[in-house]
Amino acid sequence: MNVTHYEQNKLCIISFEGNLTNSTVGVCNEYLRPILADMEKKKQIAGLLMNLSKVNLIDSAGIGFICAKFVRMKKQGKKFGLCNLKETLKTTFSMTGLDSNITIYSTTMEGLHHMGIS
């Protein structure tokens, strides 16, 4: 699993490359821990956008990982969204009903436009 991030339009964009599964969630949490702690201190960061364009598979641990970040952002009053999901992942989020709670954007630019503060 490879994880990268950058800030744009007052959002933190996290990109994942690889499968988001039980065997990779630990790496993702370790990468995000200092970033999320920093976001709590930075009032100018309005939210978190997860780019899943290079994720082919999400298991229950991966869904739990995403839900935990969604809840954390919501508790902080920050925005949260997913973008660039492949059709198989869209189906997973639709079947679980998570797409009714977590906003899913077709592209990163769409997420930046709707979530960001210019």
Summary of the structure (lengths in Angstrom):
residues: 118
radius of gyration: 13.0
end to end distance: 31.1
largest distance: 37.0
contacts: 364
relative contact order: 0.20
helix: 46%
strand: 27%
